[in-house]
Amino acid sequence: MKSLYGPFNLDREDSRGILIEGRDRPPAIYCGHHPPYYQKFFERCGFEKWGEDGLAYAIDIDLNRPKVQRLMRVAEKVREKNPQFKIRGANIKDRDGEIDRIVHLQNRGLEHLPGFVPYTRTDIEAMILPLLDMVDLDLVLFAEAGGKPAGFFPGVPNFNEITIHLNGLRYPWDYLRALIYQNKKPKCLSVKSIVVLPEYWDTGLALLLFDEMTRRAADRGYKWADLSLTGEDNLDTWPLAHHMGAQIYKRYRFYRKENV
């Protein structure tokens, strides 16, 4: 073995990297949380930063905010110019077909990223299937162009708002807490991916996905959205998040050590 790098979870979408900034707020679903000494421990042992930091953005969901109003106006112009664009929620009756579309969209939409490793159907099933009974499928958005899949934008309730109170269900009284919190609705909607096929990058299709997600999330009472994780040099996500008034609220880092 010549090098060691990470940390990565065995599930490629779960708890990647070491938390560097943002310990003042709890982690969202699929994100880790680490005390300050973790970073010091890695660096003292000779590890160096590897690749881009992973960033988590926080976006307030308020349809009356000026930046959101502007997004809605621009999105309306995109709709008028491109009537072939449609946004829809996931169709559970076509579960296998939807998974095939996600595999296609994730691989085509992200293959330009340095070091990209293609998703397999098994990867996508491991990410999607455990959440099917808990998510609102109307917030798992697909974009279509002329009836063909063109983009994917899933929103997942931030269940960490609930599980953080349950103490891992280690003691009998923790189950009493579970009864109290089982009907609590998270205030945060967590978005783990936004992909648009390359041929639609400059068409405004991504704006339509953001606009539709904002409207639907507000209608369901969500107060803010977590967008995590995206690379710090991702030139596609930042402009969209910035126009929504997003703020970076967490930073995760990957490390590498040569000649271990």
N, C-alpha and C positions, 0 to 999 in steps of 0.2 A: 504494500500500500504506500503510495507516494504523497497523497494529500488527503485532507479531511475537511469537509465543509458542510455548512448548515447553520442552525438546525432546521431540519424538515420533519414533518410528521409523516408517518407511513401513508396517511391519507393526504395527498398532495395539496388539498385545499385547506387543511386544518392547522392552525397554530404555527405558522411559519415564522422563523426568525426570533431574535431577542428584542424585547421592548426597550427602546432607548429613550423615548420621550412620551409623555402622556399618562403618567401613573395617577394623575388626579381624577381620572374617570375610569370606571370599570370597563373591561373588554367587551366588545360585541361578540356575537356568536361566531365561532370558527377563528377567533383571535386569542392569543395567549396573553399572560400577564406575568411579569418577572420583576423581582426586586432589583435595586441598583447594582448590587454586588455581582449579578450575573455578567454584566458587561465587563466589569473590572476583572472578573475571573478569567473570561475568555482572553482578554487582551494581555493579562499578566502571564498567561500560558503560551503566548506567542501567536495567537490568532490575529489576523488582520481583516479589515472590512472586505467583503467580496460582493461584487455586483452592486446593484442599486438597492437603496433602502426601500422597504415597503411602507407606503403611506396609507393612513386611514383618514378620510375626510368626514366632517360632520356638516350636515346641511339642514337648516330649519325648514320645516314644511309649513309654510304660511302663504296662502294664495294672494294675500294682500301686499306682500313685500314687493317693492319696485322691481327688483331683479327677476322675481318670479313672473310678475306681470309682463315684463319685457320678453321673457322666454315664451310666454303664451302667445304674445303678438307675433313673434317671429315664427313660431310653430304653425300658426294659422296661415301665414304666407306660404310656408313650405307645403302645407296641405293643398292650398289652392293651386300651386304650381305643379304639384306631383299627385294627382288624384289616384294614381296606381298604388301609392303607399297606404298600407293599412296596419293598424296596431290591434292586436287581440290578446286575450288571456290564453293560458294553456288549456288544452282539451284532454281531460282525463280519459275520455272514451277512446282516444287514439294514443295511449301511453307509449307504446312501442314506436310509433311514428314520430312522436314528439322527441323521444330520446335520440332517435336517428338524426333529427333535425339539429338538436343541440350539439351532437358530436360533430356534424358537418360545420355548423356555425362557429363553434369554438376553435376548430382546427384551421378553417379558412380565415377567420377573423383575427387570429393571434399568431399565425405562422411567421409574420414579419418580425416578431420580437427576437432579440438575440438569445440564443440558447433554448429556444422554444422546443418542448418535447410534446409531440402529438398526444391528444387524448384518445383513449380507447373507449369502447362502449362500456367496458367494466368500470373505468374511471367515472364516467358520467352516472352510471347506475348507482355507484357507491355514494355519490354526492346527492343525487336526486331522490332515490327511492325511500330512504329513511325519513324524509321530510314530507312525503306526499299527504299523510293524514293530518299534518299540522299547518301547512301553508295555505294561504288564500290563493287559489289558482288564477284569480283575476289580477293578481299582482306579479304573476310570472309571465312577463310580456314577450311576445314574438312580434317582430316587424316583418311584413311581407311586401314584396314589390311585384305587382302583376300576379298575385297568388302564389308566388314562390318565396321560401324563407330567405330573409335578408338580414335579420338582426335578432338578438336575444338579450333580455334585460330582466333578471329575476329579482324580486324583492321577497325577503324572508323575515318574519317577525323575529325581533331580537330576544330569543328565549332566555338569554343569559340574564335578563332583567328578573326572571322568575327563579331560575336555578341557583342564582347567587345567594338566595335566602334559604336554600334547603340543606346546606351543609353536607352535600353528598349523600343525604338520607342515611347517615351513619347511626342515628339514635332514634328511639321510638318517637320522641317529641318532634323530630324533623318531619315525620309523616303528618303530624298535626299542622305544621307549617305548610306542607304541601296542599292540604285541604283548604287552607286559607288563601293560598296564592293561585290555586288551580284555575280560578275564574278571572284572574287579573290579566288584563291585556297589555302587552308591551307598548310603550310610547314610541319606541324606535323601530323603524323598518331598516333592515340591513340588506344592502345590495352588494353582491359578491362578484358580479361580472357584468360588463356591457361589451357586447361584440357586434360589429356591423361588418358585413362583407366589404372587401376593399373597393369594389366597383361602386359602392354607395357612400364612401367616406366624405365626399364633398357635396352631398345632395341635401343635407339637413335631416336625414333620416334619424340620426342619433338624437337630435333635438326633439323629434316627435316622441321618441321613447322616454326621454326625460320629462317632457310635458305631460304625457299620459300617465306616467308613474306618479308624478306630483299630484295630479288631479285625483287619481284613484286613492292614493295614500291619505290625502287630506280628507276625502269623503269618508274614509274609515277611521278617522280620528287620530292618526299618527302625528306626532309632534316634530320629530326630526328623523333624518335618515343617516345611517352609517354607510359610507362607501369604502370598502376595504377588501383586499389590499391592492394597491397599484404602485408600479415602480415610480421612483422620484423623477425619472427622465421620460415618463410616458407623455408624449406630446399630444396624445389624443384625449386623455381623460381630463387633464388639468384645465384646458379652456372651457370644457363643458361644466365642470364643477365650479370653476371660478365665476362663470356667468350666472350660476345659481346662488352665489354668495357663500360657497363652501369654505371651510377653514380646516387646515391640517390639524388634527388633534391627537394623533398617535404616529409614532415612527418605529418600525421594526428593522433590525439589521441582521444580515447574514455574514458569517465569518468563514475564513479559510486558513488552513495551516499547511504549508508545504513540508515535505520530507519528514513526515511524522514517524 
